[in-house]
């Protein structure tokens, strides 16, 4: 299985803010991992702290 995570961070944000936001996104996703069977084709949108869609994750066959 291959897990793909594609996130677009705000280019205008500072490096510190980008790191903080990405860390929050990764913690949130990891905390909800048990809700997904992680089979080929599974995926979901990813949202930032303002609840704006900033990317997606998906599982694909490797």
C-alpha positions as a Python dict, from the first residue, in 0.01 Angstrom:
ca = {
    (1, 'X'): (0, 0, 0),
    (2, 'X'): (110, 355, -62),
    (3, 'X'): (-17, 646, 147),
    (4, 'X'): (-13, 986, -26),
    (5, 'X'): (-62, 1318, 152),
    (6, 'X'): (-72, 1635, -57),
    (7, 'X'): (-94, 1964, 135),
    (8, 'X'): (-63, 2320, 5),
    (9, 'X'): (58, 2564, 269),
    (10, 'X'): (10, 2940, 254),
    (11, 'X'): (314, 3082, 73),
    (12, 'X'): (277, 3412, 260),
    (13, 'X'): (297, 3242, 600),
    (14, 'X'): (623, 3238, 794),
    (15, 'X'): (823, 2915, 814),
    (16, 'X'): (721, 2886, 1179),
    (17, 'X'): (350, 2922, 1095),
    (18, 'X'): (381, 2666, 812),
    (19, 'X'): (547, 2418, 1047),
    (20, 'X'): (282, 2476, 1315),
    (21, 'X'): (-5, 2431, 1067),
    (22, 'X'): (144, 2119, 912),
    (23, 'X'): (204, 1973, 1257),
    (24, 'X'): (-158, 2038, 1351),
    (25, 'X'): (-280, 1875, 1028),
    (26, 'X'): (-63, 1567, 1085),
    (27, 'X'): (-170, 1531, 1451),
    (28, 'X'): (-538, 1565, 1357),
    (29, 'X'): (-512, 1308, 1079),
    (30, 'X'): (-313, 1063, 1292),
    (31, 'X'): (-569, 1095, 1570),
    (32, 'X'): (-847, 994, 1331),
    (33, 'X'): (-657, 710, 1164),
    (34, 'X'): (-869, 445, 1335),
    (35, 'X'): (-1177, 567, 1141),
    (36, 'X'): (-1035, 447, 807),
    (37, 'X'): (-975, 91, 687),
    (38, 'X'): (-684, 220, 473),
    (39, 'X'): (-772, 17, 166),
    (40, 'X'): (-686, 102, -193),
    (41, 'X'): (-900, 397, -298),
    (42, 'X'): (-965, 533, 51),
    (43, 'X'): (-901, 904, 97),
    (44, 'X'): (-1034, 1230, 227),
    (45, 'X'): (-993, 1605, 204),
    (46, 'X'): (-756, 1772, 452),
    (47, 'X'): (-847, 2102, 619),
    (48, 'X'): (-640, 2368, 792),
    (49, 'X'): (-718, 2532, 1126),
    (50, 'X'): (-955, 2776, 950),
    (51, 'X'): (-1145, 2474, 808),
    (52, 'X'): (-1032, 2555, 453),
    (53, 'X'): (-952, 2259, 231),
    (54, 'X'): (-575, 2255, 180),
    (55, 'X'): (-519, 1914, 29),
    (56, 'X'): (-608, 1550, 47),
    (57, 'X'): (-479, 1208, 138),
    (58, 'X'): (-538, 881, -37),
    (59, 'X'): (-432, 518, -37),
    (60, 'X'): (-321, 356, -361),
    (61, 'X'): (-190, 12, -444),
    (62, 'X'): (188, 12, -463),
}
